[in-house]
Structure formats: C-alpha cells, structure tokens
Amino acid sequence: MSSDDRKSREASEGAGIGRTPVTRRDFLKVAGVAGAALSVGGAGSVMAACGSSSDSASPAASASGRTIKVGFVAPLTGPLAAFGEADKFCVQQWEESVKDGLQCGDGQTHPIEFVMVDSQSDSNRAATVAIDLITGGIDVMMVASTPDTVNPVADQAEASGIPCVSNDCPWQAYYFGRQKDPANPVPFTWTYHFFWGLEDVTANFVSMWDALQTNKKVGEMWPQDADGAAWADPKTGQPPMLKAAGYTVVDGGRYQDFSEDFTPQISKFKAAGCDIMSGVMIPPDFTNFWKQSYQQGFKPMAATVGKALLFPSALEALGDIGYGLTTECWWSPNHPFKSSLSGQTCQEFADAFTTATTKQWTQPLLHYAVFEVVADALKRTTNVDDKQSILDAIKATNLDTICGNVNWQAGEPQVPGIAPNVSKTPLVGGQWVKGTTYPYDLKVVTNVTASMVPVQQDVTAIKY
C-alpha cells in the first residue's frame, strides 16, 4: 500500500476519544473529512475537482468567449483539513452558478473551469501546487484557509503576476507575514485579501471575558507557526492589545505543532492563577492540551481559542468537556448576508450544505465568497486575456457577499495608513453549547465589532 493510500485509509477510519495524547496519525483519523472529497495525485500534480473534461467544457456550446481557468488551493487533507471540509461543496456551487458561462466586460460569455488542488496542510506543497496551477495556464488564483495555505500561494501569484483573491487568514498574518521587512511593509501588486484582523478578534475575546468575573490573567498558547507568530507579535499582535484592555498575559512560550505534552504550559498557568486560557492552536494540539488540563486540575473560567475551536468536528473530538468553550465566529447561518451569485441567505446556504453532505454547517462555508469576488471582477474585466485588466477590476471591487461587504475601491486602505490589499469583513464571538440536531451548536455571544450580526445568548463561564 502506498503512503498516499495509507493516509487515505487512515483518514476514513473513526477514532475513539480516550485519555492518551492525540498524535498526528490519530487526528488525521478524526479530521479526515476530505479523504473522499477529491482524488489527489502526487506532489506536483494538479487535478480537476469537479466534473470530467467533457463536463467542464459543456458551457462552451452557448458561450462566445474562451474558457477562463480559475485555480483554487485548499487544505483538503492533513491537520488543517477541517478548514477545507466545505470546499468541494463550494466548488460545486460555483460551477452551478456559472454553468451557462459568465458574461464578462468584453461583451462575451466565457465558460469557467475550476481547478482545485490539495495543499495537504503543508506550506511547501501549497507553493508547489500553486506553481503547477500557474504553469498550467490559470487566469486567476483563489486560496483560503490559514496563513499556512494562503501566504505561500499568494507569494507565488505575486511573483508570477497572477491576480489572486484570498480569505480566511487574519490580515496581519497575511500582510506582515509575507513582507521581507515587516517593519517597513510594502503593498502587494497582484494579491488581494478579505478577512478580519487581530484587533477584531482581540476585541471580541475581551468582550466575552469582560462579561465574566475573572482576575484578568490570560494564559496564552501561541505556537511556533505562521499564525502563532502573528498573534504573538509584540508590536502588531495581541500582547499590546490585551495590555491596553487591562489584561495580564502569561505566555506559555512558542511550542511546536503536534506537541503531545503540555505539562510545562499548564503548570505555568496554574502557578500564575490564570482564570482565562487563550491562544491559536491547531485542533489536535488543543484536544491534547484541554484533556491534559482536566487531568492536571487547570480549569479556567474561560477558554477562548482561535483556529482549533472553529469546527463542530473539533468539538466532538473533545466529548462533554467541550461545552462552554469560546472562539471567534467569522461566518454562521445567523449572519444577515446574501450571496451575490445565488441570492441565498447565510441560513439557506448552510441548509444547502447540510442537505448535500448531511454534515453540520461549518465556518469555512465563507470560502464561497472568494469566487463571488472573482466572478464580479470578471464581469467588469474588459480584456480577459490581459492580467492587468483583471487586476484592475479586482482592485475596484465593492461587493456585498455572503460574508459581508468586500471593498478595495482602487486600493484605498481600510486599515488607516496600511494594507491597501486588505478588505476587512465582520467578526463576532461565539460559544459552544449543547446542540439539538447535532452534539454542539455555536451561538453568537458578542458582536462588539459587528453589530449587524445578532447576539443569540449571553456568554457563560465554563461549568466543570
């Protein structure tokens, strides 16, 4: 059996939840959501995600222009697979929206071909498959799902002069994390991004904690990876923001992803008397950390973690000890937006995902908005053979999407004095509670930075 076959088999197996640490192998069993989602070839291969070659050519009969090729890089397997769980569904929905072609600014109707590739949750592979897409002749690049995926793909697009649209990566990690000299950032030319920033996630975290009676001591888990570096940055990350809000940071120190023993950090947090635990962790690491915290008697009033606590599958891996955990919420059926492509509300889109997959809605359904932006730009592109023409249309974007308004308006920065390549989208705070149809439901408990999203209930302290 080949290594790829073995990984695929492991990804399709179930996994019990016990007291032993969750290893990389264990987590791929639990989070192997994409094993059957896409046939993936070797490290340098590029595979069409949806439809045969005859399927992707079908719109040409009624279209007058050439086929426009759109590449999409996503983590369909590996430790970040939960971020890519909804991506095949999104591609299918995109294909349905342009099945008759897309009328562009040149007056012609063009067939759209989507080519989706798996980063395997690896930054080096993300860069490699991005190069494959570029040499394969794509017209536009799309990418989503954490700086580990977004940054290397965007870098390749920037270097090659390929228009690129991305989301699902805090803007600081995207913008500063790609700079040769972060202290003197230079705007990018070909790559445009929409998502929230660390100022938004910190405001929502603090809003949830302020509602509780704590000592304002926060034990922080920031790993030695792209997200951890951005969140922990002493100038542009969370530390100065938390200090300004009156909170004391107890830093657990940089640790490697897939660590199995978090005793040093837990002991440090216990000794400091931290009432709050926070950070940005990959799901298997938080599962280990939280189980070990229970075993070692560290039971904070609040545990608010980015990345690891975004998905129902990650909470189900915790069992009953996941109730009351809090996180950021960047998309939900509760959000009051509509798709510019399908006209669906967030609730209707979430319901369509559940009907098609039998799975509970998940926040990365927001990735659907990436092609909303690209489609809108192509509709305004006067020469699809000219990459600069496509780029100019992207830069002039001002569009209401299923994740809110995306607006670059010819490069005017939304963050004063910085990041003209960034458009900010709404963010709220959510708490995981016992569900009805599914084991867990994520409820909006604060909307301090996005008042248009209704609060569903008050935040509560974790009950042990």
C-alpha positions as CSV (number, residue, x, y, z in Angstrom):
1,M,0.0,0.0,0.0
2,S,1.4,3.4,-1.0
3,S,1.8,6.2,1.6
4,D,-1.0,8.2,-0.1
5,D,-3.3,5.1,0.1
6,R,-2.4,4.5,3.7
7,K,-3.2,8.2,4.6
8,S,-6.5,8.0,2.7
9,R,-7.4,4.8,4.6
10,E,-6.4,6.3,7.9
11,A,-8.5,9.4,7.1
12,S,-11.6,7.4,6.5
13,E,-11.4,5.4,9.8
14,G,-13.1,6.6,13.0
15,A,-11.2,7.3,16.2
16,G,-12.2,6.9,19.8
17,I,-11.6,9.6,22.3
18,G,-9.5,8.5,25.3
19,R,-7.0,9.9,27.7
20,T,-4.0,9.2,25.6
21,P,-2.5,12.1,23.6
22,V,-3.8,12.8,20.1
23,T,-1.0,12.2,17.7
24,R,-0.8,13.5,14.1
25,R,-1.9,10.0,13.0
26,D,-4.8,10.0,15.4
27,F,-6.1,13.4,14.4
28,L,-6.0,12.6,10.7
29,K,-8.4,9.7,11.5
30,V,-10.7,12.1,13.3
31,A,-10.5,15.0,10.9
32,G,-10.1,13.1,7.7
33,V,-13.0,15.0,6.2
34,A,-11.5,15.3,2.7
35,G,-10.3,11.8,2.1
36,A,-13.1,11.1,-0.3
37,A,-13.7,14.7,-1.4
38,L,-11.1,14.9,-4.1
39,S,-8.8,12.5,-6.0
40,V,-5.4,13.9,-5.3
41,G,-2.3,12.9,-7.3
42,G,1.4,13.2,-6.4
43,A,3.2,16.3,-5.0
44,G,3.3,18.0,-8.4
45,S,0.0,17.0,-9.8
46,V,-3.0,19.2,-10.5
47,M,-6.4,17.5,-10.5
48,A,-9.7,19.0,-11.6
49,A,-12.1,19.0,-8.6
50,C,-15.5,18.7,-10.2
51,G,-16.6,17.1,-13.4
52,S,-14.9,15.4,-16.2
53,S,-13.2,17.3,-19.1
54,S,-16.5,17.0,-21.0
55,D,-18.4,18.4,-18.1
56,S,-16.2,21.5,-17.8
57,A,-16.4,22.1,-21.5
58,S,-20.2,21.9,-21.6
59,P,-20.9,25.7,-21.3
60,A,-18.9,26.3,-24.4
61,A,-21.8,25.4,-26.7
62,S,-23.7,28.6,-25.6
63,A,-20.6,30.7,-24.8
64,S,-18.9,33.0,-27.3
65,G,-15.5,33.6,-25.5
66,R,-12.6,31.3,-24.5
67,T,-12.6,29.3,-21.3
68,I,-11.4,31.2,-18.2
69,K,-9.4,29.0,-15.9
70,V,-9.6,29.6,-12.2
71,G,-7.3,27.8,-9.7
72,F,-8.2,27.1,-6.1
73,V,-5.8,25.8,-3.4
74,A,-7.3,24.3,-0.3
75,P,-6.1,22.0,2.6
76,L,-8.3,19.0,1.9
77,T,-6.2,16.6,3.9
78,G,-3.9,16.8,6.9
79,P,-4.2,18.7,10.2
80,L,-6.0,21.7,8.6
81,A,-8.5,19.5,6.7
82,A,-11.4,20.9,8.7
83,F,-10.7,24.3,7.0
84,G,-11.3,22.6,3.7
85,E,-14.3,20.5,4.6
86,A,-16.8,22.7,2.8
87,D,-14.6,23.5,-0.2
88,K,-15.7,20.8,-2.6
89,F,-19.3,21.9,-1.9
90,C,-18.3,25.5,-2.6
91,V,-16.7,24.5,-6.0
92,Q,-19.9,22.6,-6.9
93,Q,-22.0,25.6,-6.1
94,W,-19.7,27.9,-8.1
95,E,-20.0,25.5,-11.1
96,E,-23.7,25.6,-10.8
97,S,-23.7,29.4,-10.7
98,V,-21.8,29.7,-14.0
99,K,-23.0,26.6,-15.8
100,D,-24.1,28.7,-18.7
101,G,-20.8,30.7,-18.7
102,L,-20.1,34.2,-17.3
103,Q,-20.7,37.3,-19.3
104,C,-17.6,39.5,-18.9
105,G,-16.8,43.1,-19.5
106,D,-15.6,42.3,-23.0
107,G,-19.2,41.5,-24.1
108,Q,-18.5,37.8,-24.4
109,T,-19.9,34.9,-22.4
110,H,-17.0,32.7,-21.2
111,P,-17.1,29.2,-19.8
112,I,-15.4,28.9,-16.4
113,E,-13.2,26.0,-15.5
114,F,-12.3,25.4,-11.8
115,V,-9.1,23.5,-10.9
116,M,-8.9,22.7,-7.3
117,V,-5.7,21.3,-5.7
118,D,-4.9,19.9,-2.2
119,S,-2.2,21.7,-0.2
120,Q,-2.2,18.7,2.2
121,S,-2.0,21.3,5.0
122,D,1.7,21.8,4.1
123,S,3.1,25.2,3.2
124,N,5.8,23.9,0.9
125,R,3.2,21.8,-1.0
126,A,0.9,24.8,-1.2
127,A,3.6,26.7,-3.0
128,T,4.4,23.8,-5.3
129,V,0.8,23.2,-6.4
130,A,0.4,27.0,-6.9
131,I,3.3,26.9,-9.3
132,D,1.6,24.0,-11.1
133,L,-1.6,25.9,-11.5
134,I,0.3,29.0,-12.8
135,T,2.3,27.0,-15.3
136,G,-1.0,25.2,-16.2
137,G,-2.3,28.5,-17.5
138,I,-4.8,29.7,-14.9
139,D,-6.2,33.2,-15.3
140,V,-7.0,33.9,-11.7
141,M,-5.8,32.3,-8.4
142,M,-8.0,31.7,-5.4
143,V,-6.9,30.4,-2.0
144,A,-8.3,30.2,1.6
145,S,-7.5,28.6,5.0
146,T,-4.9,30.0,7.3
147,P,-1.5,31.6,6.6
148,D,0.0,28.2,6.1
149,T,-2.0,27.9,2.9
150,V,-2.8,31.5,1.9
151,N,0.7,33.0,2.2
152,P,2.8,30.6,0.1
153,V,0.1,30.6,-2.7
154,A,-0.2,34.4,-2.7
155,D,3.5,34.7,-2.8
156,Q,3.7,32.5,-5.9
157,A,0.9,34.5,-7.5
158,E,2.7,37.8,-6.7
159,A,6.0,36.6,-8.1
160,S,4.3,35.4,-11.3
161,G,2.0,38.3,-12.0
162,I,-1.2,36.3,-11.5
163,P,-4.3,38.1,-10.0
164,C,-5.0,36.3,-6.6
165,V,-8.0,36.7,-4.3
166,S,-7.9,35.1,-0.8
167,N,-9.7,34.9,2.6
168,D,-9.7,33.0,5.8
169,C,-6.4,34.3,7.3
170,P,-6.1,37.2,9.7
171,W,-4.9,40.2,7.8
172,Q,-1.8,40.8,9.9
173,A,-0.6,37.2,9.2
174,Y,-1.3,37.7,5.5
175,Y,0.1,41.2,5.2
176,F,3.1,41.3,7.6
177,G,3.8,37.6,7.4
178,R,4.6,38.0,3.7
179,Q,6.9,41.0,4.0
180,K,10.6,40.9,3.5
181,D,10.8,43.6,6.2
182,P,7.7,43.6,8.3
183,A,8.8,46.9,10.0
184,N,8.6,48.6,6.6
185,P,5.8,46.9,4.8
186,V,5.3,47.3,1.0
187,P,1.8,46.9,-0.6
188,F,1.5,44.0,-2.9
189,T,0.6,44.3,-6.5
190,W,-1.2,41.2,-7.6
191,T,-2.7,39.7,-4.4
192,Y,-5.8,40.9,-2.6
193,H,-7.3,39.6,0.6
194,F,-10.5,39.9,2.7
195,F,-10.9,38.8,6.3
196,W,-10.8,40.3,9.8
197,G,-7.8,41.3,11.9
198,L,-6.3,40.6,15.3
199,E,-7.7,43.9,16.5
200,D,-11.2,42.4,15.8
201,V,-10.6,39.0,17.3
202,T,-9.0,40.6,20.4
203,A,-11.9,42.9,20.9
204,N,-14.3,40.0,20.8
205,F,-12.3,37.9,23.1
206,V,-12.0,40.7,25.6
207,S,-15.8,41.4,25.3
208,M,-16.5,37.8,26.3
209,W,-14.1,37.9,29.2
210,D,-15.3,41.2,30.4
211,A,-18.7,39.7,30.9
212,L,-17.2,37.2,33.4
213,Q,-15.8,37.9,36.9
214,T,-12.1,37.0,36.3
215,N,-8.8,38.2,37.6
216,K,-7.9,39.2,34.0
217,K,-4.9,36.8,33.8
218,V,-4.7,35.1,30.5
219,G,-2.6,32.0,29.8
220,E,-1.7,32.3,26.1
221,M,-0.8,29.4,23.8
222,W,0.9,30.8,20.7
223,P,2.7,28.1,18.6
224,Q,5.8,28.3,16.5
225,D,4.0,28.7,13.2
226,A,2.7,31.4,11.0
227,D,-0.5,32.1,13.0
228,G,1.3,31.9,16.3
229,A,4.0,34.4,15.1
230,A,1.3,36.9,14.0
231,W,-0.8,36.6,17.1
232,A,2.2,36.8,19.5
233,D,4.0,39.7,17.7
234,P,4.9,42.3,20.4
235,K,4.1,45.2,18.1
236,T,1.3,44.1,15.8
237,G,-0.1,41.1,17.6
238,Q,-2.3,40.5,20.6
239,P,0.1,41.4,23.6
240,P,-0.2,45.2,23.3
241,M,-3.9,45.0,22.6
242,L,-4.5,42.8,25.7
243,K,-2.4,45.0,27.9
244,A,-4.4,48.1,26.7
245,A,-7.6,46.3,27.7
246,G,-6.3,45.7,31.2
247,Y,-5.3,42.0,30.9
248,T,-2.1,40.4,32.0
249,V,-0.6,37.9,29.6
250,V,1.1,34.8,30.9
251,D,2.9,33.5,27.8
252,G,3.2,29.7,27.6
253,G,6.1,30.1,25.1
254,R,6.4,29.0,21.5
255,Y,5.9,25.3,21.1
256,Q,5.9,23.0,18.0
257,D,2.7,21.9,16.3
258,F,1.8,18.3,17.2
259,S,3.3,18.5,20.6
260,E,1.9,15.8,22.9
261,D,2.8,17.0,26.3
262,F,1.7,20.4,27.5
263,T,2.5,19.9,31.2
264,P,5.0,22.9,31.3
265,Q,2.5,25.4,30.0
266,I,-0.3,24.0,32.2
267,S,1.9,24.2,35.3
268,K,2.9,27.8,34.4
269,F,-0.8,28.8,34.0
270,K,-1.8,27.1,37.3
271,A,1.1,28.8,39.2
272,A,0.1,32.2,37.8
273,G,-3.6,31.6,38.8
274,C,-4.9,32.3,35.2
275,D,-8.7,32.5,35.1
276,I,-8.6,32.6,31.3
277,M,-6.8,30.4,28.7
278,S,-6.5,31.6,25.1
279,G,-4.4,31.3,22.0
280,V,-4.4,30.0,18.4
281,M,-3.9,26.2,18.2
282,I,-4.4,23.5,15.6
283,P,-7.2,21.2,16.6
284,P,-5.2,18.1,17.7
285,D,-2.9,20.3,19.9
286,F,-5.9,21.9,21.7
287,T,-7.5,18.4,22.1
288,N,-4.4,17.2,23.9
289,F,-4.0,20.5,25.9
290,W,-7.6,20.5,27.1
291,K,-7.7,16.9,28.2
292,Q,-4.4,17.3,30.0
293,S,-5.7,20.5,31.7
294,Y,-8.6,18.5,33.1
295,Q,-6.3,15.7,34.3
296,Q,-3.9,18.2,35.9
297,G,-6.6,20.4,37.5
298,F,-6.3,23.5,35.4
299,K,-9.9,24.6,35.0
300,P,-10.1,28.3,33.9
301,M,-13.4,30.2,33.8
302,A,-13.0,30.8,30.1
303,A,-11.0,29.1,27.3
304,T,-11.1,31.1,24.1
305,V,-9.1,29.7,21.3
306,G,-8.8,30.6,17.6
307,K,-8.4,28.0,14.9
308,A,-8.9,24.9,17.0
309,L,-12.4,25.6,18.1
310,L,-14.0,26.8,14.8
311,F,-15.4,23.4,13.8
312,P,-18.1,21.0,15.1
313,S,-15.7,18.1,14.3
314,A,-13.1,19.5,16.7
315,L,-15.6,19.9,19.5
316,E,-16.9,16.4,19.0
317,A,-13.3,15.1,19.4
318,L,-13.4,16.6,23.0
319,G,-16.7,14.9,24.1
320,D,-18.5,16.5,27.0
321,I,-15.5,18.6,28.1
322,G,-16.0,20.9,25.1
323,Y,-19.2,22.7,26.3
324,G,-18.7,26.3,27.2
325,L,-15.6,26.8,25.1
326,T,-15.4,30.1,23.2
327,T,-13.9,31.2,19.9
328,E,-14.2,33.7,17.1
329,C,-17.1,33.4,14.7
330,W,-16.5,34.7,11.2
331,W,-19.5,33.1,9.5
332,S,-22.7,31.4,10.6
333,P,-26.3,30.9,9.5
334,N,-27.1,33.7,11.9
335,H,-25.2,36.3,9.8
336,P,-27.5,38.7,7.8
337,F,-25.9,38.5,4.4
338,K,-26.8,37.2,0.9
339,S,-24.7,35.7,-1.9
340,S,-24.2,37.9,-4.9
341,L,-24.1,34.8,-7.1
342,S,-27.1,32.7,-5.9
343,G,-29.1,35.2,-3.8
344,Q,-29.1,32.7,-0.9
345,T,-29.0,33.9,2.7
346,C,-26.4,32.5,5.1
347,Q,-29.1,30.3,6.6
348,E,-30.2,29.0,3.1
349,F,-26.6,28.3,2.2
350,A,-25.9,26.5,5.4
351,D,-29.0,24.4,4.9
352,A,-28.0,23.6,1.3
353,F,-24.6,22.3,2.6
354,T,-26.3,20.1,5.2
355,T,-28.7,18.7,2.6
356,A,-25.9,18.0,0.2
357,T,-23.5,16.5,2.7
358,T,-25.6,15.5,5.8
359,K,-23.0,17.5,7.8
360,Q,-23.5,20.3,10.2
361,W,-22.7,23.8,8.9
362,T,-19.1,25.0,9.3
363,Q,-17.5,28.4,9.2
364,P,-15.3,27.8,6.1
365,L,-18.5,28.0,4.0
366,L,-17.4,31.6,4.0
367,H,-14.9,30.5,1.3
368,Y,-17.8,30.6,-1.2
369,A,-17.3,34.4,-1.2
370,V,-13.9,34.1,-2.9
371,F,-15.4,33.3,-6.2
372,E,-18.2,35.8,-5.6
373,V,-15.5,38.4,-5.7
374,V,-13.7,36.9,-8.7
375,A,-16.9,36.5,-10.7
376,D,-17.8,40.1,-10.0
377,A,-14.4,41.3,-11.1
378,L,-14.5,39.2,-14.3
379,K,-17.9,40.7,-15.2
380,R,-16.1,44.0,-15.2
381,T,-13.0,42.9,-17.0
382,T,-12.8,44.4,-20.4
383,N,-10.0,42.1,-21.6
384,V,-9.8,38.6,-20.0
385,D,-6.5,38.0,-21.9
386,D,-4.8,40.8,-20.0
387,K,-3.9,40.0,-16.4
388,Q,-3.7,43.7,-15.6
389,S,-7.3,44.2,-16.8
390,I,-8.4,41.5,-14.4
391,L,-6.3,43.0,-11.6
392,D,-7.8,46.5,-12.2
393,A,-11.3,45.0,-11.8
394,I,-10.4,43.3,-8.6
395,K,-8.9,46.5,-7.2
396,A,-12.2,48.3,-7.9
397,T,-14.3,45.8,-6.1
398,N,-17.1,47.0,-3.8
399,L,-19.4,43.9,-3.4
400,D,-21.9,42.6,-0.9
401,T,-21.2,38.9,-0.5
402,I,-22.3,36.0,1.7
403,C,-19.7,37.1,4.2
404,G,-20.5,40.8,4.1
405,N,-19.1,43.7,2.0
406,V,-15.7,43.3,0.3
407,N,-14.3,46.7,-0.8
408,W,-10.9,47.6,-2.1
409,Q,-12.1,50.5,-4.2
410,A,-9.0,51.1,-6.3
411,G,-6.6,50.4,-3.4
412,E,-8.0,52.7,-0.7
413,P,-6.8,51.1,2.6
414,Q,-9.4,50.1,5.1
415,V,-6.7,49.9,7.8
416,P,-5.6,53.5,8.1
417,G,-2.1,54.0,6.7
418,I,-1.6,50.4,5.9
419,A,-2.7,47.3,3.9
420,P,-4.4,48.6,0.8
421,N,-4.5,45.0,-0.3
422,V,-6.9,44.1,2.5
423,S,-10.7,44.4,3.0
424,K,-12.0,43.7,6.4
425,T,-15.0,41.5,7.0
426,P,-17.2,41.2,10.1
427,L,-16.3,39.1,13.2
428,V,-18.2,38.2,16.3
429,G,-17.6,35.9,19.3
430,G,-19.2,32.5,19.8
431,Q,-19.7,29.9,22.5
432,W,-20.2,26.2,22.0
433,V,-23.3,24.8,23.7
434,K,-25.2,21.5,23.8
435,G,-26.9,21.2,20.4
436,T,-30.3,19.8,19.4
437,T,-29.8,18.1,16.0
438,Y,-26.0,17.8,16.5
439,P,-23.9,17.4,19.7
440,Y,-22.7,21.0,19.6
441,D,-24.1,24.4,18.4
442,L,-22.1,27.6,18.1
443,K,-24.0,30.6,19.4
444,V,-23.1,34.2,18.9
445,V,-22.5,35.8,22.3
446,T,-20.9,39.1,21.4
447,N,-21.0,41.4,18.4
448,V,-18.8,44.2,19.6
449,T,-17.1,44.7,16.2
450,A,-20.0,43.7,14.0
451,S,-23.3,45.0,15.4
452,M,-25.2,43.8,12.3
453,V,-24.9,40.2,13.4
454,P,-27.5,39.5,16.1
455,V,-26.4,38.2,19.5
456,Q,-28.1,34.9,20.3
457,Q,-27.4,34.5,24.0
458,D,-25.1,35.7,26.9
459,V,-21.7,34.2,27.4
460,T,-21.3,32.0,30.5
461,A,-18.3,30.6,32.4
462,I,-17.3,27.0,31.8
463,K,-19.1,24.6,34.1
464,Y,-16.9,21.7,35.4
